[in-house]
């Protein structure tokens, strides 16, 4: 009633294409492979017509070829397998990772995958051209804006990166002297350069990541010309210093002469004041001496007058004899011997009688 499970199957798969008979060894494997290809080929065909792959380092825009929605769409297509109906729409991909543009004259760097152009020749303010190697690192920020302005492809490198970077470097670094490329003033100019380039890149759908100033190449005659210029500058500075020194010495001598004249004038004024004070002192002394002499003479005259009056009164004869005695005593030289007591008033009164 039931057939054995170990028996041969009653039905076999049939294909619309007749498979060729393979009588050589391994024909069973070839027939199986051929069947597998018949199954996978439609899948591959459908995948090629309906699906597109956007890499993890890419971003896409959908472009419709015909119909009411014809044109480029602003919506971004993220990485992965995305719908793409062949003939009706196309997914345009752009790199979303960092991109590099090199400005250099080094042939070893020109073999890299990124864009390489000639180094930027910066004319410095002191007249020395400096070849500057620059690396510009950026990414695409707005693919729709980039395509709208510069089309598909890498036209944005010429129209934005190279077009704006070269004149901006010449503008900002050209404000330096040649030797200032190794000073802090270069960093200030590079920061201003980055701000300017970042603004210009954003206006065109790009985002500036960094600008690297890597190498400076000076002309061969730079050292000799710099030495000559430094010698000239030192000579000019020396002459200016000597001129200033001469001016300072002249002003110093003038100040010393004015000071000496002022000292002489002040000394003369002080001497005149001292002379006037001495004259006043002498006049005061003479006047006081004259007043004193006058007082002495007046006192002597008054004394003489008083003596004369006294001589005219009682006892004047005794005073006269006393003065004569004194005069005699003053004229005697040698010792004087007195036998009587000059203080004996009784004797004196008897002699008087």
HURA-V897203 format. One record per pair of residues at least 24 apart in sequence whose ideal C-beta (glycine too) atoms are under 10 Angstrom apart, sorted by sequence separation. I is the first residue (numbers start at 1). J is the second residue. D is the distance in Angstrom with one decimal. If there is no record, write none. Layout:
i: [I/I]
j: [J/J]
d: [D/D]
//
This chain:
i: [54/55/56/60/64/65/109/168/169/172/189/52/54/55/64/65/136/168/171/172/53/54/63/64/105/109/136/168/187/53/54/62/63/104/106/138/186/52/53/54/62/63/103/104/105/136/165/168/169/52/53/61/62/63/103/104/136/168/51/52/54/60/61/62/103/104/186/318/51/52/53/60/61/102/103/104/134/321/51/52/60/61/102/103/134/164/165/168/181/50/51/52/58/59/60/61/101/102/103/136/164/47/50/51/52/58/59/60/101/102/134/182/318/49/50/51/58/59/100/101/134/164/165/181/317/48/49/50/57/58/59/60/100/101/161/164/165/49/52/54/58/59/99/100/101/132/160/163/164/181/48/49/52/53/55/57/58/59/99/100/132/178/49/52/54/57/58/98/99/115/134/161/164/179/53/54/55/56/57/98/99/117/160/161/164/173/178/45/52/55/56/57/98/99/117/132/160/163/178/54/55/97/115/164/169/96/97/114/115/130/160/161/165/168/173/179/95/96/117/122/130/160/164/169/178/94/95/96/117/120/121/129/156/159/160/161/94/115/120/130/160/165/96/115/119/120/122/123/161/178/179/95/117/118/120/121/122/130/156/178/94/117/120/121/122/124/125/128/129/132/156/157/93/94/119/120/122/123/124/125/126/127/128/156/92/122/123/124/125/126/127/128/130/178/179/94/122/124/125/126/94/120/121/122/124/125/126/120/122/124/126/149/150/92/99/124/125/149/150/101/122/124/134/149/99/101/124/145/148/94/99/103/145/146/147/93/94/95/101/103/122/134/138/145/146/92/94/101/138/141/142/145/146/92/100/101/136/141/144/145/94/99/103/139/142/143/103/138/141/142/101/141/142/136/140/141/142/76/77/103/140/141/76/139/140/141/74/76/138/139/74/75/138/139/74/136/138/139/72/73/74/137/138/72/136/137/138/136/137/138/74/136/137/72/135/136/137/72/135/136/134/135/134/135/133/134/135/59/72/133/134/135/59/132/133/134/58/61/132/133/60/61/132/133/59/63/131/132/133/58/61/131/132/61/130/131/130/131/129/130/131/63/129/130/128/129/61/128/130/120/128/129/122/124/128/119/119/121/119/128/119/127/128/126/126/128/127/126/109/99/106/98/100/106/99/102/103/104/105/98/103/104/106/98/100/102/105/104]
j: [78/79/80/84/88/89/133/192/193/196/213/77/79/80/89/90/161/193/196/197/79/80/89/90/131/135/162/194/213/80/81/89/90/131/133/165/213/80/81/82/90/91/131/132/133/164/193/196/197/81/82/90/91/92/132/133/165/197/81/82/84/90/91/92/133/134/216/348/82/83/84/91/92/133/134/135/165/352/83/84/92/93/134/135/166/196/197/200/213/83/84/85/91/92/93/94/134/135/136/169/197/81/84/85/86/92/93/94/135/136/168/216/352/84/85/86/93/94/135/136/169/199/200/216/352/84/85/86/93/94/95/96/136/137/197/200/201/86/89/91/95/96/136/137/138/169/197/200/201/218/86/87/90/91/93/95/96/97/137/138/170/216/88/91/93/96/97/137/138/154/173/200/203/218/93/94/95/96/97/138/139/157/200/201/204/213/218/86/93/96/97/98/139/140/158/173/201/204/219/96/97/139/157/206/211/139/140/157/158/173/203/204/208/211/216/222/139/140/161/166/174/204/208/213/222/139/140/141/162/165/166/174/201/204/205/206/140/161/166/176/206/211/143/162/166/167/169/170/208/225/226/143/165/166/168/169/170/178/204/226/143/166/169/170/171/173/174/177/178/181/205/206/143/144/169/170/172/173/174/175/176/177/178/206/143/173/174/175/176/177/178/179/181/229/230/146/174/176/177/178/147/173/174/175/177/178/179/174/176/178/180/203/204/147/154/179/180/204/205/157/178/180/190/205/156/158/181/202/205/152/157/161/203/204/205/152/153/154/160/162/181/193/197/204/205/152/154/161/198/201/202/205/206/153/161/162/197/202/205/206/156/161/165/201/204/205/166/201/204/205/165/205/206/201/205/206/207/142/143/169/206/207/143/206/207/208/142/144/206/207/143/144/207/208/144/206/208/209/143/144/145/208/209/144/208/209/210/209/210/211/148/210/211/147/210/211/212/148/211/212/211/212/212/213/212/213/214/139/152/213/214/215/140/213/214/215/140/143/214/215/143/144/215/216/143/147/215/216/217/143/146/216/217/147/216/217/217/218/217/218/219/152/218/219/218/219/152/219/222/213/221/222/216/218/222/214/215/217/216/225/217/225/226/225/226/229/229/229/214/206/214/207/209/215/209/212/213/214/215/209/214/215/217/210/212/214/217/217]
d: [6.9/6.1/8.5/9.3/6.7/6.6/8.4/9.4/6.5/7.4/9.4/8.6/4.8/9.2/4.8/7.1/5.8/5.7/8.3/9.6/8.6/6.1/6.5/8.2/6.4/9.3/8.7/9.4/9.4/7.5/7.9/5.8/4.9/9.0/7.1/9.7/7.4/9.8/5.5/5.8/7.6/7.6/9.4/9.2/7.6/9.5/8.9/5.6/9.0/7.4/7.6/9.3/5.7/5.7/7.3/4.4/5.5/5.6/5.3/5.6/9.6/9.5/7.2/7.9/6.3/7.8/9.3/9.3/7.2/7.6/9.2/4.4/4.9/7.7/4.2/8.2/6.9/10.0/6.7/3.6/6.2/8.2/7.7/7.5/8.8/8.4/6.4/7.7/8.3/6.6/6.4/9.7/9.5/9.7/4.7/7.5/8.6/5.7/7.4/9.7/6.2/8.6/6.9/9.5/9.0/10.0/7.0/7.2/7.5/8.0/10.0/8.0/8.2/8.4/6.1/9.7/4.4/5.6/6.3/4.5/6.1/9.8/9.1/5.0/9.5/9.4/7.2/7.3/9.6/6.6/8.0/9.5/7.1/8.2/9.1/4.7/9.4/4.3/9.2/6.5/6.1/4.3/8.7/5.7/7.5/6.3/9.6/9.1/7.4/8.8/7.0/8.2/8.2/9.1/7.3/6.3/6.1/9.7/7.4/8.2/9.0/8.6/9.9/4.8/5.9/6.4/8.5/5.6/5.8/7.6/9.5/9.9/9.6/9.6/9.4/10.0/9.0/9.1/4.7/7.3/6.2/9.1/7.4/7.9/8.4/7.8/6.6/10.0/8.7/9.4/9.1/9.8/5.5/7.6/9.3/6.5/6.4/9.5/9.3/9.9/9.9/6.7/5.3/9.7/8.3/6.4/9.4/9.5/8.9/7.7/8.9/9.4/9.5/8.9/9.3/9.6/7.8/6.3/9.3/9.9/9.1/4.7/9.8/8.2/6.7/9.7/6.7/9.1/6.0/7.7/9.3/9.8/9.5/7.6/8.2/7.4/5.2/7.5/5.5/8.8/5.8/7.6/8.3/7.9/9.9/9.1/6.4/6.9/9.3/9.5/7.4/9.8/9.3/9.2/9.4/9.6/5.5/6.0/6.9/7.3/4.8/8.2/4.7/7.8/9.3/7.8/6.9/8.1/8.9/8.1/7.4/9.7/9.0/10.0/9.9/6.5/9.1/9.5/6.2/6.4/8.9/9.5/4.2/6.6/8.0/4.8/5.5/8.4/6.8/4.7/8.5/9.1/6.5/9.9/9.6/7.3/5.4/6.0/5.8/5.9/8.2/8.1/10.0/9.8/5.7/8.8/8.4/9.9/8.3/4.8/9.3/9.6/7.8/7.2/9.1/9.1/9.1/6.2/8.6/6.2/9.2/8.1/10.0/7.1/9.6/10.0/8.3/9.6/8.2/8.7/8.2/9.8/8.8/7.1/8.5/9.9/9.9/9.4/9.9/8.2/8.7/9.5/8.9/7.0/4.1/6.0/9.6/4.8/9.4/8.0/8.7/3.4/7.1/9.9/9.8/6.8/7.7/7.1/7.6/8.9/9.5/8.4/7.1/9.6/8.7/7.1/7.3/6.2/9.4/3.8/7.4/5.8/8.0/9.2/6.7/5.9/8.7/9.4/9.5/7.9/6.2/4.0/6.9/7.1/7.7/9.5/9.3/8.2/5.2/5.2/9.2/8.9/6.2/8.7/4.9/10.0/5.2/6.5/9.5/8.2/9.4/7.7/5.6/6.9/7.5/4.2/8.5/8.6/4.7/9.2/9.6/8.0/7.6/6.3/8.0/5.7/7.2/7.8/7.4/7.9/6.5/4.1/6.8/8.4/8.7/5.9/6.0/9.8/9.6/7.7/6.9/9.9/7.3/6.3/4.6/8.9/10.0/5.4/8.3/3.8/7.9/6.2/7.2/7.8/6.0/8.9/8.2/5.8/7.6/10.0/9.6/7.3/7.8/6.6/5.4/4.0/7.0/8.0/9.5/5.9/8.5/9.0/8.5/8.1/6.8/6.3/9.3/6.6/8.5/9.6/8.9/9.3/8.7/9.8/5.8/9.9/8.1/9.5/9.6/7.3/7.2/8.8/7.9/9.5/8.9/9.5/9.3/7.6/9.8/8.9/9.8/9.7/9.4/8.1/8.9/9.7/9.9/7.8/9.4/5.9/9.2/7.5/9.6/9.2/9.6/9.1/7.5/9.7]
//
